[in-house]
Amino acid sequence: MKIKELLSEKQQEVVQIAPDAKVCECVEIMNECRIGAVMVVDGQVQGIISERDIMRKTPAAGGDLCAMAVSELMTPAASLVTISSSAEIDEAMQKMTANKVRHLPVMDEGALVGILSIGDVVKTLWQAAVAENKTMKQYMFGQEQILV
């Protein structure tokens, strides 16, 4: 399955925040939207801020979350691991695993077109495996033998 197909099924707007917004505001947005990462955008993608960024970088930054700007804790655009919407879902899983990231911005020609979470990828691959398993059982045992 192509990533663009997964994104069309997801039908979810990419949640964004400005780099100068406070981290407290970002945490509120994450909680309200029940998401683990927010794209940092100021005209163009500046980076991403995730729960992990906040948890790992706050102690080192030594500041009050409500006083800190998102830009102080985000992963900058230059360090982002991204993927194209024309790529296969297997490539997304490989990139996430190899780079130890849980969120993958989807970029086409420099423009942000979506974001994938590890949950999106696992769910899609799991559904494909279940469908393949069912098809194989039908092939091997016949239609009437399948109890799903």
N, C-alpha and C positions, 0 to 999 in steps of 0.2 A: 504494500500500500504506500502510496505517495503521501508526503506530509501535507500537501495542499488538500487532499481528501480528508485527512484527519481534522485539519483546521476548519473545513467547511461543515463537518459534523459537529464540531465543538461550538461553533457560532458564538464565540465569546470575544468581547472587545478586550484589547490589551490594556491593562491598568498601567497608568503612567504617573510619574511625579516629577517635579522640577528639581534640579540639583541643589537649589538653595532652600528647599523645603526642610523642615525639621524632622529628625528621625522619629520623634514621637508621633508626628502626623502620619508618617509612613507606616508605623506599627499599627495605628488605628485603621488605616486603609486595608492593610493585610488582614487584620482581624475581621473587619466588616465584610470583606470580599471572600474570606476564607481561602487565601492564597499564601504562598510562601515566598514570592518574589514580585518586585515591581520594577518595570523598566523606567530608567531615569532619562527623561527627554527634555531637551530645550531647543526646539526647532528640529534637531536631529538627535539620534541616540547618543547619550553621554555615557551610559553604563547600565548596570543592573544592581539592585540592592536586594539581598535575600535575607531570610532569617539567619542563615549561617554567617553572613557578613556582619550582621548586628551582634550576634552572640560572640563571635571570635574577635572582632575588631574593637568593640566598645571598651573592654578593659585596657587594651594597649593605648587607645586614644585618651583614656582617662577623663572623659567628660561626661556631663549630664546629657542624657539622650534628648531631652527636650530643648537643649541649647545647641546641639550638634546639627550641622547640615548633612543631608543625605550624601552629598559629594564627599564628605569626610570618610564614609564607611563603604561606599559603593565599589563594585568592581568596575574599573573604567572601560570604556569602549575598546581601547587598544588591547585589553586582555580578555575580551569576551570570546567565548566559544559559541559560534553560530552555525546555522544550517540553512540551506535553501529549501523553498517549498517544493521544488522538483525532486528532492532527494527521497530515498526510500526510508521507511520507519526504522528498518534495521540499522541504517547508518546513524540515525539519531540515538539509538540505544548504544551503539558502539562509541559514539562521541561522548555521551554522558558518562559511560563507564570508564573510558580511558582518561577523561579529564576530571572525574569525580565531581560532577555538577548535577544538580537536580532540576535545573531550568535551562532551556535552550531557546534563545531568541531565533525566530525565523526571519531571515533577511533575504530580500530579492533586490538586486541591483542597488544595494545600500539603503533600501527602505525597509522599515520594520513592518512585517505583515502578520505576525503572530508570535506566540510563545508556547512552547511545549513544556509540560512538567513530566517528571519521571512517571507519575501516575497515569498521565495520558498515554505514554508509550507502552507501559506495562499492560494497561487495560486493552489497548489495541492488539498487541502481540498475543495476549491471553485469548481474546475473542477469536483471533485467527487460528490459534492452536486448537481451540474447542471445535470450531467449524471443520477444520481438517480432520480431527479425530472422528467426528461424527460421519464425515464423508467416507473415511477409510473403513469404519465399521459397517456402513451400509454396503460398500463394495465387497467386503469380505463375507458378511453374514446375511446380507439381504435386508431389505427395508423393514420387514416385520420383526426382525430380531433386535432392533435398536430401541433401547429404553434410555432416554436422556433425562 
